[in-house]
Amino acid sequence: MKNKNPLYKVLNWRLLVQWSFLGWCIFLGVQFALFVGYYEAAGQGTYYPRPPGVEAFLPIGALVSLKALLTSGYFDPVHPAALVLFLTFLAMALLTRKSFCSWLCPVGTLEEGMWKLGKKIFGRNYRIWSWLDQLLRVGKYALLLFFAKLILFDMPVAALQGFLKAPYWAIADVKMLHFFTGMSTTSLLVIGVLALLSVVYQNFWCRYLCPYGALLCLLSFFSPLRIVRQHHSCTACGACSRACPARIDVQLKTAVCSVECTGCLTCVDSCPQPDTLVIGFWRRPLPSWLFALLVIGLFSGGVLLGMLSGHWETSLTPADYQRLIPLATRLGH
């Protein structure tokens, strides 16, 4: 049997990373709100530096920046961290499957907390009929196709450059902040409905609607890492299949190739037989703790590379923000 000591359960380390990262995102959000508030008050009060990490919440703009980089070699200096983080998350999907979703994504963390709460309240999480589940899963790919067509195929290079140099893109992060701090009734209603659905159904948003997750799904298919089951020691107890948040029937697989696998390692931790369910490169096992370090290392390495290469801090000056932030409520309307 496996060691029962919580220190040996990678799931506990994943939860620690998840909630620590969520806390860090909240901290960055508060710091950014104070930064914006300083300029909205015309420089009155205490100045707080702008945290570049908030640009992680600009994935659509990052996709525009990526096309500009690929088509003209132009690395956007206004929101460089957005592209650095976007590329980092893509690299994580290629190497460590959808580990961003299960280890770092703040939305994924909140969703996991909600369905676990629902499980405590109702004693279970409900499942959508199999035929409807497969139909609904098309939704996130349809949204991804919409953005990909709009930006990667329909948007000419001149329009890309115009967007990246426009005042709206310069304060896209400020517009994002205003969305969260001044939500409309419709936005609150939609988010409330999605939250309630996530309490009842596991990872409703992530499974059916998240276009970012759909992109990582496609890239993760090429990842060399797989959950691998050793037939000779497997007792077919089904614990892995019951535990999988992505609803993958792990006990019937030799290697889990599904793009829905997030690399959360919940199935690995749930297996009662040692070294029977492992994550590895094709069939070569990788210790769970090493996989966790690889996930954290890839993210940290991407951020560090962005900093060292000079693609992290914005090129906007305090004078730019003094001019643009007061206009934020009018730009884009």
C-alpha positions in Angstrom: 0.0 0.0 0.0 1.0 3.6 -0.5 2.5 5.8 2.3 -0.4 7.5 4.1 1.7 10.4 5.2 0.2 13.6 3.7 3.7 14.9 2.8 3.9 12.1 0.2 0.7 13.0 -1.5 1.4 15.2 -4.5 -2.3 16.2 -4.5 -1.6 18.2 -1.3 1.3 20.0 -2.9 -0.9 20.8 -5.9 -3.5 22.3 -3.7 -0.9 24.4 -2.0 0.4 25.6 -5.3 -3.1 26.3 -6.6 -4.3 28.3 -3.6 -1.0 30.1 -3.2 -1.1 31.2 -6.9 -4.7 32.3 -6.5 -3.7 34.4 -3.4 -0.8 35.9 -5.4 -3.2 36.8 -8.2 -5.5 38.5 -5.8 -2.5 40.4 -4.3 -1.5 41.6 -7.8 -5.1 42.6 -8.5 -5.3 44.7 -5.4 -1.9 46.3 -6.1 -3.0 47.1 -9.6 -6.2 48.6 -8.4 -4.2 50.9 -6.1 -1.9 51.8 -9.0 -4.9 52.7 -11.2 -6.6 54.5 -8.3 -3.5 56.8 -7.9 -3.9 58.1 -11.4 -7.7 58.3 -11.2 -7.2 60.6 -8.2 -4.8 62.8 -10.3 -1.8 61.7 -8.4 -3.2 62.2 -4.9 -2.4 59.7 -2.3 0.2 56.9 -2.2 1.8 55.6 -5.4 1.9 51.8 -5.9 4.0 50.3 -8.7 2.2 48.5 -11.5 2.6 44.7 -11.4 3.2 43.3 -14.9 1.7 39.9 -13.9 -1.8 41.3 -14.3 -1.2 41.0 -18.1 -1.9 37.3 -17.7 -5.6 38.2 -17.9 -5.2 39.6 -21.4 -5.1 36.4 -23.5 -6.9 37.8 -26.5 -4.5 40.7 -26.8 -1.6 38.2 -26.3 -2.9 36.3 -29.3 -2.8 39.5 -31.3 0.8 40.1 -30.0 1.8 36.5 -31.0 0.6 37.0 -34.5 2.5 40.3 -34.8 5.6 38.5 -33.5 5.3 35.7 -36.0 4.4 37.8 -39.0 6.7 40.8 -38.5 9.0 40.0 -35.6 7.4 42.8 -33.6 7.4 42.1 -29.8 4.8 44.4 -28.3 6.5 46.7 -25.7 3.2 48.0 -24.3 2.1 44.7 -22.7 5.1 42.4 -23.1 4.3 40.3 -20.1 1.0 39.3 -21.7 2.8 37.5 -24.5 5.5 36.1 -22.2 3.0 34.5 -20.0 0.9 33.3 -22.9 3.9 31.6 -24.5 4.8 30.1 -21.1 1.4 28.6 -20.7 1.5 27.2 -24.2 5.0 25.7 -23.5 3.6 24.1 -20.3 0.8 22.4 -22.3 3.3 21.0 -24.8 5.5 19.6 -22.1 3.4 19.0 -19.0 -0.1 18.6 -20.5 -2.8 21.0 -19.3 -1.0 21.5 -16.0 -1.7 25.2 -16.1 -5.4 24.5 -15.7 -5.0 22.2 -12.7 -1.9 23.8 -11.0 -2.0 27.5 -11.7 -5.2 28.8 -13.3 -7.2 30.9 -10.7 -10.5 30.2 -12.4 -9.7 26.5 -12.3 -8.9 26.7 -8.6 -12.2 28.4 -7.8 -14.1 25.9 -9.9 -12.5 23.0 -8.1 -13.4 24.6 -4.8 -17.0 25.0 -5.9 -17.6 21.5 -7.1 -15.9 20.1 -3.9 -18.3 22.4 -1.9 -21.2 21.0 -4.0 -20.0 17.4 -3.2 -20.1 18.2 0.5 -23.5 19.7 0.3 -25.2 17.2 -2.0 -23.0 14.2 -1.2 -22.1 13.9 -4.9 -21.5 15.8 -8.1 -24.0 15.3 -10.9 -23.2 14.2 -14.4 -24.7 15.4 -17.6 -25.9 12.7 -20.0 -23.1 11.3 -22.0 -24.5 12.4 -25.4 -25.1 16.0 -24.1 -21.7 16.1 -22.4 -20.0 15.4 -25.8 -22.2 17.9 -27.5 -21.5 20.7 -24.9 -17.7 20.1 -25.1 -17.8 21.4 -28.6 -18.6 24.8 -27.1 -15.1 25.7 -26.0 -13.6 24.7 -29.3 -16.2 26.8 -31.1 -15.2 29.8 -29.1 -11.5 29.1 -29.7 -12.2 28.8 -33.5 -14.1 32.1 -33.4 -11.1 34.0 -31.8 -8.6 32.1 -34.0 -10.4 33.0 -37.2 -11.0 36.6 -36.1 -7.3 37.2 -35.1 -5.1 34.7 -36.8 -6.9 34.5 -40.2 -9.1 37.6 -40.7 -7.0 40.3 -39.1 -4.5 41.9 -41.5 -1.0 42.9 -40.4 -1.8 46.6 -40.7 -4.8 46.1 -38.4 -2.6 44.2 -35.9 -0.1 47.1 -35.7 -3.0 49.6 -35.4 -4.5 47.6 -32.5 -1.2 47.3 -30.6 -0.5 51.0 -30.9 -4.0 52.2 -30.1 -4.8 53.8 -26.7 -7.4 51.1 -26.1 -4.7 48.4 -26.0 -2.5 50.6 -23.8 -5.1 50.5 -21.1 -6.7 47.1 -21.8 -5.6 46.0 -18.3 -7.3 49.0 -16.8 -10.5 48.1 -18.8 -10.2 44.6 -17.4 -10.0 46.0 -13.9 -13.1 48.1 -14.4 -15.0 45.0 -15.6 -14.4 43.3 -12.3 -14.9 46.3 -10.1 -18.0 47.6 -11.9 -19.8 44.6 -13.2 -23.1 45.1 -14.9 -26.2 43.2 -13.8 -25.9 41.0 -16.9 -22.3 40.1 -16.1 -23.1 39.3 -12.5 -26.1 37.1 -13.6 -24.0 35.2 -16.1 -21.1 34.6 -13.6 -23.6 33.7 -10.9 -25.3 31.1 -13.2 -21.9 29.6 -14.1 -20.8 29.5 -10.5 -24.0 27.6 -9.5 -23.6 25.2 -12.4 -20.0 24.6 -11.2 -21.2 23.7 -7.7 -23.5 21.0 -9.2 -21.3 19.8 -12.2 -17.6 19.3 -12.0 -15.6 22.1 -13.8 -18.6 23.3 -15.8 -16.8 26.3 -17.3 -13.5 24.6 -17.9 -15.1 21.5 -19.5 -17.6 23.2 -21.8 -16.8 26.9 -22.3 -13.2 27.9 -21.7 -11.5 28.7 -25.1 -8.1 29.1 -23.4 -8.5 25.5 -22.1 -9.5 24.3 -25.5 -6.2 25.7 -27.0 -4.2 24.0 -24.2 -6.1 20.8 -24.9 -5.0 20.8 -28.5 -1.4 21.4 -27.6 -1.4 18.9 -24.8 -2.1 16.1 -27.3 1.6 16.5 -28.4 3.0 16.3 -24.8 5.3 13.4 -24.3 4.0 13.0 -20.7 1.2 10.5 -20.1 -0.5 8.9 -17.1 0.5 5.2 -17.5 -1.1 2.2 -15.9 0.9 -0.9 -15.1 -1.3 -4.0 -15.9 0.6 -6.5 -13.8 0.0 -4.7 -10.5 -3.4 -3.1 -11.2 -6.3 -4.7 -9.2 -9.0 -3.0 -11.3 -10.5 -1.4 -8.2 -11.6 1.6 -10.2 -10.4 4.2 -7.7 -8.6 6.1 -10.4 -11.6 6.5 -12.7 -13.9 7.5 -9.8 -11.3 10.2 -8.7 -10.6 11.7 -12.1 -12.1 15.3 -12.3 -12.0 15.1 -16.1 -14.2 12.0 -16.1 -11.6 9.8 -17.9 -12.0 6.1 -17.4 -8.4 5.7 -16.4 -8.7 2.0 -15.3 -9.4 1.0 -18.9 -6.3 2.8 -20.3 -2.8 1.6 -20.7 -1.8 5.3 -21.3 -4.1 8.3 -20.9 -3.9 10.2 -24.2 -7.1 12.2 -23.7 -6.7 15.9 -24.3 -9.0 16.4 -21.3 -6.3 15.2 -18.9 -5.0 18.2 -16.9 -2.0 16.4 -15.2 -3.6 17.0 -11.8 -2.4 13.6 -10.7 -5.5 13.0 -8.7 -5.8 9.5 -10.2 -2.2 8.8 -9.3 -2.8 9.7 -5.7 -6.0 7.7 -5.5 -4.4 4.5 -6.7 -3.9 2.1 -3.6 -1.1 0.1 -5.3 2.4 1.6 -5.3 3.9 2.3 -8.7 0.9 1.1 -10.6 -0.4 4.4 -11.9 2.4 6.9 -12.7 3.1 9.8 -14.9 5.9 9.5 -17.3 7.6 10.1 -20.7 5.8 7.6 -22.8 6.4 4.5 -20.6 9.3 5.7 -18.5 7.9 6.7 -15.1 8.6 10.2 -13.6 8.3 10.7 -9.8 5.2 12.8 -9.0 7.3 15.2 -7.0 9.5 15.7 -10.0 6.5 16.4 -12.2 5.4 19.1 -9.7 8.8 20.7 -9.8 8.8 20.6 -13.6 5.4 22.5 -13.7 6.6 25.1 -11.3 10.0 25.3 -13.0 8.5 25.9 -16.4 6.3 28.7 -15.2 9.1 30.3 -13.2 11.5 29.9 -16.0 9.2 31.6 -18.5 8.7 34.6 -16.2 12.5 34.8 -15.5 13.3 34.6 -19.2 10.9 37.4 -19.9 12.5 39.6 -17.2 16.0 38.9 -18.3 15.3 39.5 -22.0 13.7 42.9 -21.2 10.2 41.7 -22.2 8.4 42.2 -18.9 7.9 45.8 -17.9 5.7 48.0 -20.0 7.1 50.8 -22.1 4.4 53.2 -21.0 5.6 56.0 -18.8 3.9 57.7 -15.8 3.0 60.5 -18.1 1.2 58.1 -20.4 -0.8 56.7 -17.6 -1.6 60.1 -16.3 -3.1 60.9 -19.7 -4.8 57.6 -20.5 -6.3 56.3 -17.3 -8.8 59.1 -16.8 -10.0 58.3 -20.4 -10.5 54.6 -19.7 -14.2 54.9 -19.1 -14.7 56.5 -22.5 -12.4 54.4 -24.6 -14.0 51.5 -26.3 -17.6 52.9 -26.1 
